Every structure is written in structure tokens, then in C-alpha cells.
Amino acid sequence: MRTKFLHIIKTTPVFLYLLPVFFVLHGCVEHYDHVPFKDAALLTGMYIGFSLLFAGLAWLVCRNFTRANLFALLIMAFHFFFGSIYDFAKKIAGDSFITKYSFILPFALLFFIAAFIWIKKRKSGFSTTRYYLNVLLLLLILADTVLLTNKMMKRSGPVASLPSGFTACDTCNKPDIYFILADEYAGNTELKEQFGFDNQAFPDSLSVRGFQVAKESHSNYNYTPFSMASILNMDYLKLEATNRNMSDLSYCYSAIENNTLLRFLQYHQYQFYNYSIFDFEGQPGRRLERFLPVKTRLITAQTFLSRAENSILFNIVTRFRSKAALRKLTYAYKENNERILELTREKATQSSNAPRFIYAHLELPHYPYYYDKDGNEQPFEKLTEGNQVNKAAYIGYLQYSNSILLQLIDHIRRSSARPPIIVLMGDHGFRHFTQPVEKKYYFNNLSAVLLPPGNSSRLPDTLTSVNLFRSLLNVQFHQSLPMLRDSMVYLKD
């Protein structure tokens, strides 16, 4: 058996099929607990399929499996490691011409043509290269297998106790809790000072309905995953840097999935319903499916196709005037918002013996600004890239969002068997400024809470997002959580 194995490693170009296994396995190790096994297996199978396709096409010309597989390996390696190489080049060369896609794509094409000609014509049979690549990838796979096994063995089981610092409240009233997140909903201070728009009518409408609206509120982070990780954990994040690097982003997704607030509520027998864009254990986020499995995005984010999609897909679609593809990209948030609103309304009409925590994350008034203030749909041309800086369109969509949010709140209150708690807030302020502004405006947001009748407790008028649920748990569940310092962490692109 050992002799046969060594013979295969020395004579068969299995490196082409080991590379996808290593790439996906390494991604699973880096982002452990965020990529389901079936999704990782499907992604591996898809990559192996493409590897076979490229190798088959190359074999038609060179009629040699080792040469064909070696050329296919170059293509797949370019795809897998493009992001890391590109980021390194950006650090060295900045925004020079060699980091522009107008240079990278033609250069890559010429490179692959030259590489194919060299591989085809070289007299060597690549036996040493074949053996080296096979052994190298096997060793890398073995190392990652050991690391993944170690993580699986150390994985903690379900948390059956209260988070540290919290106390049980078995006699507390446990109403349903609706957490409605209006993405990029700016606070009234920012709206007045940066837009010349007074939104006071909306907080007044909330106050009439019994909400406590913070007169001055701001988030602690200026990007959604970071802000939500902090809000749901009621604490500041332990970040490695002050930009949105993949390590910190993965940390945020992990902190959201296993957050302190949800563990506290589930200890108190709350059922959880995830109508958000984020993944929670057993409840994936509400996002439109793409060609690749959704939960593998942390692995595929650095690949060539993923980077190209983020950087040049919109331009390609626009240049070739593929209106169908462009419309699909443009209206994705709209379709997701409509589905989340429908699910939240349905849940409000359903009775339950157990208390419920419903997290509805709406991408509004977040760009694209689909409607004007009167609910008229904006023309498609006003929804394309570049229009996020249109302040008038943002204000119109914000006013439309006000009516949608009030309708949802009224439906929840009217349909609920018992008076619920409703938390309405923005995760950060408006960010798409064309001129430099004070960084505080990136954080100024909306915060409002409706407590059940009979609870006369008051939340602070000046509120930072990290303290919102601390305050709520103190007044509703008799906790004694201290308020954290007021701080804003500005994250650069």
C-alpha cells in the first residue's frame, strides 16, 4: 500500500485536485464555525470541476496530463490567491498603474499565453515539479487537518448558563422583543447640520406611540458588521486594526453569531427569529443566493472572481449595457427588505407560549434609494453606482422609510397578543459625503425604545449604541450592568 501510494505521488499529477482541497480546508480553519461542512464540500467539488475543465481544455492542445494539469494549476492558483497578491502589490505600489485592472487583466492574459507555450514546448517532463507539488500540498492539507481537528475537539458545547456579569430573573415579565434595525438611519443632529433637514416629526410620531427616543444618540463603529457585533454583545470590540481587514471582519461575524444578548435571552427561554443579513447558528441570514454557496463567502472573498465582482462587475455590466444583470444587482436590497418586512409582520400575528426575540434588519434608508418621500419608485438611472452621495434622494428615501417603519410598528402593536418591547435604531449615520466632515457625523444615529405599559423606567436621553441593550436589560430584567464609556471607533476603508 505504501509503495503504491508513493508511486502515485511520484507519477500522477494529483496536485491540481489537491489545491482546491487545501484552499477550502485552509479557509475552514481560518473561519471555523462559519462554513458548514456541506457548503465547504460543495465548494470543493465545484473548484475541482473547474480544475478538470481547464485541464481538459489544455489537454486537447498538449496531449499530456502533467502539462495540462500544471497549466490548469496556474489558472486556479491565480484565482485562489489573487486577493492576497493584489493587496501586497497595493502596499508596495499604491495606486500606480500596475494595481489597476486595466493593466492586470491584459497582463494576466499574456502571462497565461506565454506560460502555456512554455509548458507545452519544454522538453522536460516536469517529473520533479510534479512530485514536489504533490508532496507540498499533501503536507499543507495534513497540517490544516490537524488544526481543524484541534479546533473541533476544543469546540465548546451549547451555553446553558448566563453570560458572565448577568443575573437570572425568573420572575420578570418576558414580553416579545422586536429589534428593528434601520441600516444607515442618521440621527436628527446629522440631518439638520449636514442636510438642512429637520426629521423631528418622526421622533414625535414615535413618542406619541409611547417610544422613548434618545435626543442624542450615536453608534460606536461606522460599518455595519462592527456596529452590530458591538450592539449585540453590549461591549466594545477587540480589533486588530482600525480598518476593515478580513481577520477583524471574521471576528465580527463570530461575535454576532454567538452574542451575549441572545445567550441572555435564550437562557430566559426566548425563541429567536433571525430576519437579518447575518448568520446565526441554525438560522442563516436573509440574503439572495449566488452561484456559490452563501456561507462560503468568507473563503471566496479573496479570490479573483470575488474581487472582480466587487471591483469591476458593475462597470462591465454597465459597459455592455446588460440591463437585466444590472437590475438584478440593483434591486437585491429592495427584494430582501420586502421579504423581511413580510416575515416580521407574519410573526407578529402568530401567537406563542414562549417569549420571542425577532431581529429584523432592513437595508433602509440605506442606498439604493428606491423611493421618494411620497412612495413613488425612483427611476432605475437614479439607483446606479455613484448615486449614494445624492443627499436629496437619501432624505426622500428616509421620509419614505419613516412611513414604512411606522406601519410596521403599528402592525406589531395591533397584532401582538401581549404588549411587546420594540427597539428601533440605526447602526450608524450617513457616510457618503463628497466633502470632508467631522467624523462624529458618521456615527450619529436613531435610537428609540418602546417598553410595555406599566414600566415607567426611563432610558438615558444621550445614548451610545453599545449601552442600549445594557439599559434595556437593566430596566426590564433587573440587571445591574454599568454603562460603558462613550467612544467612537472610526474604521477606514
C-alpha positions as CSV (number, residue, x, y, z in Angstrom):
1,M,0.0,0.0,0.0
2,R,2.8,2.4,0.9
3,T,4.7,1.6,-2.3
4,K,1.6,2.1,-4.4
5,F,0.9,5.5,-2.7
6,L,4.4,6.7,-3.3
7,H,4.2,5.6,-6.9
8,I,1.0,7.6,-7.3
9,I,2.6,10.7,-5.7
10,K,5.7,10.4,-8.0
11,T,3.9,9.7,-11.2
12,T,0.4,11.2,-11.1
13,P,-0.3,15.0,-11.3
14,V,-2.8,15.0,-8.4
15,F,-1.6,18.4,-7.3
16,L,-4.4,20.0,-9.4
17,Y,-7.1,18.4,-7.3
18,L,-5.2,18.8,-4.0
19,L,-5.0,22.6,-4.5
20,P,-8.8,23.2,-4.2
21,V,-9.0,20.8,-1.2
22,F,-6.2,22.8,0.5
23,F,-7.7,26.2,-0.3
24,V,-11.2,25.4,1.0
25,L,-9.8,23.4,4.0
26,H,-7.5,26.3,4.9
27,G,-10.5,28.7,4.7
28,C,-12.5,26.5,7.0
29,V,-9.6,26.6,9.5
30,E,-9.4,30.4,9.3
31,H,-13.2,30.9,9.6
32,Y,-14.0,27.9,11.7
33,D,-17.7,27.6,12.7
34,H,-18.9,29.9,9.9
35,V,-18.7,27.5,7.0
36,P,-21.0,24.4,7.1
37,F,-19.4,21.1,6.0
38,K,-21.8,20.6,3.2
39,D,-21.2,24.1,1.8
40,A,-17.4,23.6,2.0
41,A,-17.7,20.2,0.3
42,L,-19.9,21.6,-2.4
43,L,-17.4,24.5,-3.0
44,T,-14.5,22.0,-3.1
45,G,-16.4,19.9,-5.7
46,M,-17.1,22.9,-7.8
47,Y,-13.5,24.0,-7.8
48,I,-12.3,20.5,-8.7
49,G,-14.8,20.5,-11.5
50,F,-13.4,23.8,-12.9
51,S,-9.9,22.4,-12.5
52,L,-10.9,19.4,-14.6
53,L,-12.4,21.7,-17.2
54,F,-9.3,23.8,-17.6
55,A,-7.1,20.7,-17.6
56,G,-9.3,19.1,-20.2
57,L,-9.1,22.1,-22.5
58,A,-5.3,22.3,-22.1
59,W,-5.0,18.5,-22.8
60,L,-6.7,19.0,-26.2
61,V,-3.8,21.0,-27.3
62,C,-0.8,19.5,-25.5
63,R,-2.0,15.9,-25.2
64,N,-0.1,15.4,-21.9
65,F,-1.9,15.1,-18.5
66,T,1.0,16.5,-16.4
67,R,1.4,19.5,-18.7
68,A,-2.3,20.1,-18.9
69,N,-2.7,19.8,-15.1
70,L,0.2,22.2,-14.5
71,F,-1.3,24.9,-16.7
72,A,-4.7,24.4,-15.0
73,L,-2.9,24.7,-11.6
74,L,-1.6,28.1,-12.7
75,I,-5.1,29.3,-13.5
76,M,-6.6,28.0,-10.3
77,A,-3.8,29.4,-8.2
78,F,-4.3,32.8,-9.8
79,H,-7.9,32.7,-8.9
80,F,-7.4,31.5,-5.3
81,F,-4.6,33.8,-4.3
82,F,-5.3,36.8,-6.3
83,G,-6.6,38.9,-3.4
84,S,-3.6,38.4,-1.2
85,I,-1.2,39.1,-4.0
86,Y,-3.1,42.2,-5.1
87,D,-3.2,43.6,-1.5
88,F,0.5,43.1,-1.3
89,A,1.0,44.9,-4.5
90,K,-1.2,47.8,-3.3
91,K,1.0,48.1,-0.2
92,I,4.2,48.3,-2.3
93,A,3.0,50.2,-5.4
94,G,-0.1,52.1,-4.0
95,D,-2.5,53.2,-6.7
96,S,0.0,53.1,-9.6
97,F,-0.9,51.6,-13.0
98,I,0.2,48.1,-12.0
99,T,-2.6,47.8,-9.5
100,K,-5.3,48.9,-11.9
101,Y,-7.5,46.2,-13.5
102,S,-6.9,47.8,-16.9
103,F,-3.3,46.6,-16.6
104,I,-3.8,43.4,-14.5
105,L,-6.2,41.7,-16.9
106,P,-4.2,42.1,-20.1
107,F,-1.0,41.3,-18.3
108,A,-2.6,38.1,-16.8
109,L,-3.8,37.0,-20.3
110,L,-0.4,37.5,-21.8
111,F,1.2,35.6,-18.9
112,F,-1.1,32.6,-19.3
113,I,-0.5,32.5,-23.1
114,A,3.3,32.6,-22.5
115,A,3.1,30.1,-19.7
116,F,1.1,27.7,-21.8
117,I,3.5,27.9,-24.7
118,W,6.5,27.4,-22.4
119,I,4.9,24.4,-20.7
120,K,3.9,22.8,-24.0
121,K,7.3,23.2,-25.6
122,R,9.6,22.5,-22.7
123,K,11.4,19.2,-23.2
124,S,11.4,18.3,-19.5
125,G,8.6,16.0,-18.4
126,F,8.1,18.1,-15.1
127,S,8.6,14.9,-13.0
128,T,10.4,16.7,-10.3
129,T,7.9,19.6,-10.3
130,R,5.0,17.1,-10.2
131,Y,6.5,15.2,-7.2
132,Y,7.3,18.4,-5.3
133,L,3.8,19.9,-5.8
134,N,2.1,16.7,-4.8
135,V,4.1,16.4,-1.6
136,L,3.9,20.1,-0.7
137,L,0.1,20.2,-1.0
138,L,-0.3,16.9,0.9
139,L,1.7,18.3,3.8
140,L,-0.3,21.5,3.8
141,I,-3.5,19.6,3.8
142,L,-2.3,17.4,6.7
143,A,-1.3,20.5,8.7
144,D,-4.7,22.1,8.2
145,T,-6.4,18.9,9.0
146,V,-4.6,18.7,12.4
147,L,-5.5,22.4,13.1
148,L,-9.2,21.8,12.2
149,T,-9.4,18.7,14.3
150,N,-7.9,20.5,17.2
151,K,-10.5,23.3,16.9
152,M,-13.3,20.8,16.6
153,M,-12.1,19.0,19.8
154,K,-11.9,22.3,21.7
155,R,-15.3,23.5,20.5
156,S,-17.5,24.4,23.4
157,G,-21.0,23.0,23.6
158,P,-24.2,25.0,23.9
159,V,-24.1,27.6,26.6
160,A,-26.5,26.6,29.3
161,S,-25.7,29.3,31.8
162,L,-25.9,33.0,32.0
163,P,-23.2,35.1,30.4
164,S,-20.7,36.4,33.0
165,G,-21.9,39.5,34.8
166,F,-25.6,38.8,34.4
167,T,-28.1,37.5,36.9
168,A,-31.2,35.3,36.4
169,C,-34.6,36.9,36.5
170,D,-37.1,34.1,36.7
171,T,-40.0,36.3,37.9
172,C,-39.5,39.1,35.4
173,N,-42.2,39.9,32.8
174,K,-40.9,38.5,29.5
175,P,-42.6,40.3,26.6
176,D,-41.7,39.6,23.0
177,I,-38.8,41.8,21.8
178,Y,-38.7,43.2,18.3
179,F,-35.3,44.6,17.3
180,I,-35.8,46.6,14.1
181,L,-32.5,47.8,12.6
182,A,-32.9,50.5,10.0
183,D,-29.5,50.4,8.3
184,E,-27.7,53.8,7.9
185,Y,-30.5,55.8,9.6
186,A,-28.9,59.1,10.6
187,G,-29.8,60.9,13.8
188,N,-31.5,64.3,13.7
189,T,-28.4,66.2,14.6
190,E,-26.6,65.0,11.5
191,L,-29.7,65.5,9.3
192,K,-30.1,69.1,10.5
193,E,-26.4,70.1,10.3
194,Q,-25.4,68.2,7.1
195,F,-28.6,68.0,5.2
196,G,-30.6,71.0,6.4
197,F,-33.5,68.7,7.1
198,D,-35.5,68.5,10.3
199,N,-36.7,65.0,10.9
200,Q,-38.3,65.8,14.3
201,A,-41.8,64.8,13.0
202,F,-40.7,61.1,13.0
203,P,-39.3,61.0,16.6
204,D,-42.5,62.9,17.6
205,S,-44.6,60.2,16.0
206,L,-42.7,57.6,17.9
207,S,-43.2,59.5,21.1
208,V,-46.9,59.6,20.6
209,R,-46.8,55.8,20.3
210,G,-45.1,55.6,23.7
211,F,-41.4,55.3,22.5
212,Q,-38.6,56.8,24.4
213,V,-36.4,58.5,21.8
214,A,-32.8,59.4,22.6
215,K,-32.3,63.1,21.9
216,E,-28.7,62.4,21.1
217,S,-27.5,59.0,20.0
218,H,-24.6,57.6,18.1
219,S,-23.1,54.3,17.2
220,N,-19.6,53.2,18.2
221,Y,-18.5,51.9,14.8
222,N,-19.1,53.3,11.3
223,Y,-19.6,50.0,9.5
224,T,-22.5,47.5,9.9
225,P,-20.8,44.2,10.9
226,F,-18.7,46.0,13.5
227,S,-21.5,48.1,14.9
228,M,-23.9,45.1,15.1
229,A,-21.2,42.9,16.8
230,S,-20.8,45.7,19.4
231,I,-24.6,46.3,19.9
232,L,-25.5,42.6,20.3
233,N,-22.6,42.0,22.7
234,M,-23.1,45.2,24.6
235,D,-19.4,45.8,24.6
236,Y,-16.5,47.2,22.6
237,L,-14.7,45.0,20.1
238,K,-11.2,43.7,20.4
239,L,-10.0,44.6,16.9
240,E,-6.5,44.1,15.4
241,A,-6.6,47.3,13.3
242,T,-8.6,50.3,12.5
243,N,-9.6,49.2,9.0
244,R,-12.0,46.5,7.7
245,N,-9.5,43.7,7.4
246,M,-10.7,40.1,6.9
247,S,-9.4,39.0,10.3
248,D,-11.5,41.6,12.1
249,L,-14.5,41.0,9.8
250,S,-14.4,37.3,10.6
251,Y,-14.2,38.2,14.3
252,C,-17.2,40.4,14.0
253,Y,-19.3,37.7,12.3
254,S,-18.3,35.3,15.1
255,A,-19.2,37.8,17.7
256,I,-22.6,38.3,16.1
257,E,-23.4,34.6,15.8
258,N,-22.6,33.9,19.4
259,N,-23.6,37.2,21.0
260,T,-24.2,38.0,24.7
261,L,-27.7,39.4,24.3
262,L,-29.0,36.3,22.6
263,R,-27.4,34.0,25.1
264,F,-29.0,36.0,27.9
265,L,-32.4,35.9,26.3
266,Q,-32.2,32.2,25.4
267,Y,-31.3,31.4,29.0
268,H,-34.7,33.1,29.8
269,Q,-36.5,30.7,27.3
270,Y,-36.7,33.2,24.5
271,Q,-37.2,31.9,21.0
272,F,-35.1,33.6,18.4
273,Y,-36.1,34.5,14.8
274,N,-33.4,35.8,12.5
275,Y,-34.7,38.2,9.8
276,S,-31.3,39.8,9.3
277,I,-28.5,39.7,6.8
278,F,-26.2,37.9,9.4
279,D,-25.8,34.2,10.1
280,F,-26.7,32.7,13.5
281,E,-26.4,29.1,14.5
282,G,-29.1,27.2,12.7
283,Q,-30.5,30.3,11.1
284,P,-28.7,31.7,8.1
285,G,-29.1,35.3,7.1
286,R,-31.7,36.5,4.7
287,R,-29.6,37.1,1.6
288,L,-30.1,36.3,-2.1
289,E,-28.2,33.2,-3.1
290,R,-25.4,33.5,-5.7
291,F,-23.7,30.9,-7.8
292,L,-21.5,29.8,-4.9
293,P,-22.9,28.6,-1.5
294,V,-23.7,31.7,0.5
295,K,-21.8,30.7,3.7
296,T,-18.6,30.2,1.8
297,R,-18.1,33.9,1.1
298,L,-15.5,34.2,3.9
299,I,-13.4,31.7,2.0
300,T,-14.1,33.1,-1.5
301,A,-13.8,36.8,-0.7
302,Q,-10.1,37.0,-1.7
303,T,-10.5,35.1,-5.0
304,F,-10.1,36.7,-8.3
305,L,-13.8,36.3,-9.3
306,S,-15.0,37.7,-6.0
307,R,-12.6,40.7,-6.2
308,A,-13.6,41.2,-9.8
309,E,-17.2,41.2,-8.9
310,N,-16.7,43.8,-6.2
311,S,-14.4,46.0,-8.2
312,I,-15.3,45.7,-11.9
313,L,-18.6,43.7,-12.3
314,F,-20.7,46.8,-12.1
315,N,-18.5,48.6,-14.7
316,I,-18.6,45.5,-17.0
317,V,-22.4,45.2,-16.7
318,T,-22.7,49.0,-17.4
319,R,-20.3,49.0,-20.3
320,F,-22.0,46.1,-22.1
321,R,-25.4,47.5,-21.1
322,S,-26.7,44.3,-19.6
323,K,-29.7,45.9,-18.1
324,A,-31.1,42.6,-16.8
325,A,-28.0,41.8,-14.9
326,L,-27.7,45.3,-13.6
327,R,-31.3,45.4,-12.4
328,K,-30.8,42.2,-10.6
329,L,-27.8,43.6,-8.7
330,T,-29.5,47.0,-8.1
331,Y,-32.8,45.6,-6.7
332,A,-31.4,42.9,-4.4
333,Y,-31.8,45.0,-1.3
334,K,-35.4,46.0,-2.2
335,E,-36.4,42.4,-2.6
336,N,-34.7,41.5,0.7
337,N,-36.4,44.3,2.5
338,E,-39.8,43.3,1.3
339,R,-39.3,39.7,2.4
340,I,-38.0,40.7,5.9
341,L,-41.0,43.1,6.3
342,E,-43.4,40.3,5.3
343,L,-41.8,37.8,7.7
344,T,-41.8,40.3,10.6
345,R,-45.5,41.1,10.0
346,E,-46.4,37.4,9.9
347,K,-44.6,36.7,13.1
348,A,-46.5,39.5,14.9
349,T,-49.8,37.8,14.0
350,Q,-48.7,34.4,15.3
351,S,-49.2,33.5,19.0
352,S,-46.6,31.8,21.1
353,N,-46.4,30.4,24.6
354,A,-42.7,31.2,24.8
355,P,-41.4,34.8,24.6
356,R,-39.7,35.7,21.3
357,F,-36.8,37.8,20.1
358,I,-37.3,39.0,16.5
359,Y,-34.3,40.7,14.8
360,A,-35.4,42.4,11.6
361,H,-32.5,44.1,9.7
362,L,-33.8,46.4,7.0
363,E,-31.5,47.9,4.4
364,L,-33.3,51.3,4.5
365,P,-32.8,54.2,4.3
366,H,-29.5,52.6,3.1
367,Y,-28.6,53.1,-0.6
368,P,-30.0,52.4,-3.2
369,Y,-32.7,55.0,-2.5
370,Y,-35.6,53.2,-4.2
371,Y,-38.5,55.6,-3.4
372,D,-39.1,59.3,-3.0
373,K,-40.8,60.7,0.1
374,D,-44.3,60.0,-1.4
375,G,-43.6,56.4,-2.2
376,N,-43.0,56.9,-5.9
377,E,-40.4,54.5,-7.2
378,Q,-37.2,56.2,-8.4
379,P,-36.2,55.7,-12.0
380,F,-33.6,53.0,-12.5
381,E,-31.0,55.5,-13.6
382,K,-31.1,57.1,-10.1
383,L,-30.2,53.8,-8.4
384,T,-27.0,53.1,-10.1
385,E,-23.5,53.4,-8.7
386,G,-22.5,56.9,-7.7
387,N,-26.0,58.0,-6.6
388,Q,-25.3,57.1,-3.0
389,V,-23.9,60.6,-2.5
390,N,-27.3,62.1,-3.5
391,K,-28.4,63.8,-0.3
392,A,-31.8,64.8,-1.6
393,A,-32.5,61.2,-2.7
394,Y,-31.4,59.9,0.8
395,I,-33.7,62.3,2.5
396,G,-36.6,61.3,0.3
397,Y,-36.0,57.7,1.0
398,L,-35.6,58.3,4.7
399,Q,-39.0,60.0,4.7
400,Y,-40.5,57.0,2.8
401,S,-38.7,54.7,5.4
402,N,-40.4,56.7,8.2
403,S,-43.8,55.7,6.9
404,I,-42.8,52.0,6.4
405,L,-41.4,51.8,9.9
406,L,-44.4,53.4,11.5
407,Q,-46.7,51.0,9.5
408,L,-44.6,48.0,10.8
409,I,-44.6,49.3,14.4
410,D,-48.4,49.9,14.3
411,H,-48.9,46.4,12.9
412,I,-46.8,44.8,15.6
413,R,-48.6,46.7,18.4
414,R,-52.0,45.9,16.9
415,S,-51.3,42.2,16.2
416,S,-49.4,41.2,19.4
417,A,-51.2,39.2,22.0
418,R,-49.2,40.9,24.7
419,P,-47.6,44.4,24.6
420,P,-44.1,43.9,23.2
421,I,-40.8,45.7,23.6
422,I,-39.8,47.4,20.3
423,V,-36.3,48.6,19.7
424,L,-35.8,50.8,16.6
425,M,-32.3,52.1,15.8
426,G,-29.8,52.8,13.1
427,D,-26.5,51.0,13.1
428,H,-24.6,54.2,12.1
429,G,-25.1,57.5,10.4
430,F,-25.0,58.6,6.7
431,R,-21.5,58.0,5.3
432,H,-21.4,59.1,1.7
433,F,-20.0,62.6,2.0
434,T,-18.3,64.2,-1.0
435,Q,-16.6,66.8,1.2
436,P,-14.7,66.2,4.4
437,V,-16.9,66.4,7.5
438,E,-16.3,65.8,11.2
439,K,-16.1,62.1,11.9
440,K,-18.9,62.4,14.5
441,Y,-21.4,62.6,11.7
442,Y,-20.6,59.1,10.6
443,F,-21.9,57.8,13.9
444,N,-25.0,59.9,14.7
445,N,-27.9,57.6,14.5
446,L,-31.5,56.9,15.6
447,S,-32.3,55.1,18.9
448,A,-35.8,54.6,20.2
449,V,-37.3,52.0,22.6
450,L,-40.9,51.1,23.4
451,L,-41.4,49.5,26.8
452,P,-44.6,47.6,27.9
453,P,-47.2,49.6,29.7
454,G,-46.5,49.7,33.4
455,N,-42.8,50.0,33.1
456,S,-42.2,53.7,33.8
457,S,-38.4,53.4,33.7
458,R,-36.5,56.0,31.7
459,L,-33.6,55.3,29.3
460,P,-30.9,57.9,29.0
461,D,-31.5,60.9,26.7
462,T,-27.9,60.6,25.5
463,L,-27.2,57.1,24.4
464,T,-24.4,55.3,22.7
465,S,-25.3,52.0,20.9
466,V,-23.1,49.8,23.0
467,N,-25.2,50.8,26.0
468,L,-28.7,50.5,24.5
469,F,-29.4,46.9,25.5
470,R,-27.5,47.3,28.7
471,S,-30.0,50.0,29.6
472,L,-32.9,47.9,28.4
473,L,-31.9,44.8,30.4
474,N,-31.4,46.9,33.5
475,V,-34.9,48.3,33.3
476,Q,-36.8,45.2,32.1
477,F,-34.8,42.3,33.6
478,H,-33.5,44.0,36.7
479,Q,-29.8,43.7,35.7
480,S,-27.1,46.0,37.2
481,L,-25.0,46.4,34.1
482,P,-22.7,49.5,34.3
483,M,-22.8,52.0,31.4
484,L,-19.6,51.8,29.3
485,R,-17.6,54.9,28.4
486,D,-18.7,56.9,25.4
487,S,-16.3,56.1,22.5
488,M,-16.4,56.1,18.7
489,V,-14.0,53.9,16.6
490,Y,-13.6,55.2,13.0
491,L,-12.8,52.4,10.6
492,K,-11.0,53.3,7.4
493,D,-11.6,51.5,4.1
